[in-house]
């Protein structure tokens, strides 16, 4: 499961009294101490997380569209089930720029890829967040899950405390599920920081906090090697035995396998 939060330099959340739950996760599970976002603003990072590139996107555009291979295509091709849960989204495959004041397309990268939108069997897997608890309680939850909180709960429009409260309700729900107990891995990361700090050849979107929650490895691990947004994608690909696409194939992007455990 990949959960993407918003707009925090690592130093503004790690050790911050307004995010006690997030910091408890960082202490008790895995923390990547040299994690960096690809660029600014938000959208190119989201696109990078599922495709290993920004595809020339340099803004939070809502009418733009790109195409290319995504991790959704890779998972589908390998027979691995997946679903993306978008908080505030009014209906599956909803293609509007925003809804209800809390959902925004710019935090939903799947809907920027033409072939995903044009293929109902794929686009219908991008669903409202309310389906997550039902799916986790089912006998056959998706193997891979992406989660985008709404504009308040992801920290974009609200303080650390609101983001932290949401995590403190959501993450325990996931950890109680059979999906998590069966070697589940939860990666919590941010789309970008507030600086231009970078690594890995191309990343310059700020230093961010990336936490990995799993029972597959001993808790309290620290990964000090640089990893960027494409390196998070590479980690997901490795865990499912997929080839690396785009910048995920560049060894400089790194990975989180020390924190997730081997494939």
C-alpha positions in Angstrom: 0.0 0.0 0.0 1.3 3.4 -1.0 -0.1 6.4 0.9 0.9 9.9 -0.4 0.8 12.9 1.8 1.4 16.6 0.8 3.9 19.4 1.0 6.2 18.6 4.0 9.9 18.9 4.2 11.1 16.1 6.4 12.1 18.5 9.2 8.7 19.9 9.4 7.1 16.6 10.3 9.8 14.4 11.9 10.1 15.4 15.5 7.1 17.8 15.2 4.8 17.7 18.3 1.8 18.2 15.9 2.4 14.7 14.4 2.8 12.3 17.3 1.3 9.3 15.5 3.4 9.8 12.4 6.5 10.0 14.6 5.6 6.9 16.5 5.5 5.1 13.2 8.9 6.5 12.2 10.3 5.3 15.5 8.8 1.9 15.6 9.0 0.9 11.9 11.3 1.8 9.0 12.4 5.3 8.1 14.3 6.4 5.0 16.4 9.3 6.2 17.6 10.4 2.7 14.3 10.4 0.8 13.7 13.1 -1.9 10.9 14.2 -4.1 11.5 14.5 -7.9 10.5 18.1 -8.5 7.8 20.8 -7.9 4.8 21.2 -7.9 2.7 18.2 -6.9 1.4 16.6 -10.1 4.8 15.7 -11.7 5.7 13.8 -8.5 2.5 11.8 -8.5 3.0 10.9 -12.2 6.6 9.9 -11.5 5.4 7.6 -8.6 3.4 5.5 -11.1 5.5 5.7 -14.3 9.1 6.6 -13.4 9.0 10.0 -15.2 7.2 13.3 -15.3 6.4 13.1 -19.1 7.1 16.8 -19.5 4.5 17.9 -16.9 5.7 20.9 -15.0 2.5 22.2 -13.5 -0.7 21.1 -11.7 -2.6 21.1 -15.0 -6.0 19.4 -15.1 -6.6 19.3 -18.8 -3.3 17.8 -19.8 -2.9 14.1 -20.6 0.1 11.9 -21.3 0.7 8.2 -22.1 3.1 5.5 -21.4 3.6 2.4 -19.2 2.5 2.7 -15.6 2.8 0.4 -12.6 -1.0 -0.2 -13.1 -0.3 -1.7 -16.5 2.6 -3.8 -15.1 0.5 -5.2 -12.3 -2.4 -6.0 -14.5 -0.1 -7.7 -17.0 1.4 -9.8 -14.2 -2.0 -10.8 -13.0 -1.6 -8.8 -9.8 -4.8 -7.1 -8.6 -4.7 -3.4 -7.7 -6.9 -0.5 -6.8 -6.4 3.2 -6.2 -8.5 4.9 -3.4 -9.1 8.6 -3.7 -10.7 10.4 -0.7 -13.4 12.8 -1.7 -13.8 11.3 -5.2 -17.5 11.2 -6.0 -17.5 8.1 -8.2 -15.1 5.6 -9.8 -13.1 7.0 -12.8 -14.4 10.5 -12.1 -12.5 12.8 -14.4 -13.4 16.3 -13.1 -10.7 18.7 -12.0 -12.1 18.7 -8.4 -15.1 17.8 -6.3 -16.7 18.8 -3.0 -13.8 21.1 -2.2 -11.6 18.3 -1.0 -10.9 16.1 -4.0 -8.5 17.3 -6.7 -7.4 15.5 -9.9 -3.9 16.8 -9.5 -3.4 14.2 -6.7 -4.8 11.4 -8.8 -2.1 10.4 -11.4 -3.9 7.5 -12.9 -6.4 9.8 -14.6 -3.7 11.6 -16.6 -2.8 8.5 -18.7 -5.0 8.4 -21.8 -5.1 4.6 -22.1 -6.0 4.1 -18.4 -8.9 6.5 -18.7 -10.0 5.0 -22.0 -10.1 1.4 -20.6 -13.0 0.9 -18.3 -11.5 -2.3 -16.7 -8.6 -0.2 -15.6 -10.2 3.2 -14.9 -12.9 1.6 -12.8 -10.2 0.6 -10.4 -9.7 4.2 -9.4 -12.4 4.5 -6.8 -13.7 6.6 -3.9 -11.8 6.1 -0.6 -14.9 4.7 1.1 -14.4 1.4 -0.7 -11.1 0.7 1.1 -12.5 -0.6 4.4 -14.9 -2.8 2.6 -12.2 -4.2 0.4 -9.8 -4.8 3.3 -12.5 -6.8 5.1 -13.3 -8.9 2.0 -11.9 -12.3 1.3 -10.0 -11.0 -1.7 -8.6 -7.5 -1.2 -6.4 -6.0 -4.0 -2.7 -7.0 -3.8 -1.5 -3.5 -4.4 -3.4 -0.4 -3.1 -2.7 3.3 -3.6 -4.3 5.8 -1.2 -4.7 9.6 -1.7 -6.3 11.4 1.3 -8.3 14.5 0.7 -6.9 18.0 0.7 -7.2 18.3 4.5 -6.2 14.9 5.5 -3.1 14.8 3.3 -1.8 18.0 4.9 -2.2 20.2 1.8 -4.8 22.6 3.3 -4.7 21.6 7.0 -1.9 21.4 9.7 0.1 18.4 10.8 -2.4 17.6 13.5 -5.2 17.0 11.0 -3.0 14.8 8.8 -1.8 12.9 11.9 -5.3 12.3 13.2 -6.3 10.8 9.8 -3.3 8.5 9.8 -4.0 7.4 13.4 -7.4 6.2 12.3 -6.5 4.8 8.9 -3.2 3.0 9.5 -4.5 0.9 12.5 -7.4 -0.2 10.4 -5.1 -1.5 7.7 -2.8 -3.1 10.2 -5.7 -5.1 11.7 -6.5 -6.6 8.2 -5.6 -10.0 7.0 -4.0 -8.3 4.0 -1.4 -6.6 6.3 -0.9 -9.7 8.4 0.0 -11.7 5.3 3.3 -9.9 4.8 1.7 -6.5 4.0 3.8 -3.5 3.4 2.6 0.1 3.9 4.8 2.9 2.5 3.9 6.5 3.6 5.6 9.2 1.7 5.1 12.9 0.6 4.7 14.3 -2.8 7.2 17.1 -2.3 9.1 19.1 0.3 9.4 22.9 0.6 13.0 23.1 -0.6 14.9 22.2 -3.7 17.1 19.6 -1.9 17.7 16.6 -4.1 19.6 13.5 -4.9 20.0 10.6 -7.3 20.9 12.6 -10.5 17.5 14.3 -11.1 15.5 14.7 -7.9 15.3 18.3 -6.6 11.9 18.4 -5.0 12.9 18.6 -1.3 13.9 16.1 1.4 10.8 14.3 2.5 9.9 11.7 5.2 9.2 8.2 4.0 8.1 5.6 6.5 7.7 1.8 5.8 5.4 -0.2 8.0 5.6 -4.0 7.9 6.2 -7.1 10.0 8.5 -8.6 7.5 11.6 -7.0 9.0 12.7 -5.8 12.5 11.2 -2.5 13.5 13.2 0.7 14.0 15.4 0.3 10.9 16.9 3.4 9.3 17.9 3.5 5.6 20.5 6.2 5.0 21.1 5.7 1.3 19.4 8.2 -1.1 16.1 7.3 -2.6 13.9 9.4 -4.8 10.3 9.2 -6.0 11.2 6.8 -8.8 13.0 4.7 -6.2 9.7 4.3 -4.4 8.3 3.0 -7.7 11.3 0.7 -8.1 10.5 -0.8 -4.6 6.9 -1.6 -5.5 8.1 -3.2 -8.8 10.7 -5.3 -7.0 8.2 -6.5 -4.4 6.0 -7.8 -7.2 8.8 -9.1 -9.5 8.2 -6.4 -12.1 10.8 -4.8 -14.4 11.7 -1.2 -13.7 10.2 1.5 -16.0 11.5 5.0 -16.7 13.8 6.5 -14.0 13.1 3.5 -11.7 15.6 1.7 -13.9 18.3 4.2 -13.0 20.2 2.7 -10.1 20.8 6.2 -8.7 17.1 6.4 -7.8 17.6 3.8 -5.0 15.0 1.7 -3.3 13.5 0.9 0.1 14.1 -2.9 0.2 16.2 -2.7 3.3 13.0 -1.4 5.0 10.4 -3.5 3.2 12.3 -6.8 3.3 13.3 -8.7 0.2 10.8 -9.6 -2.5 
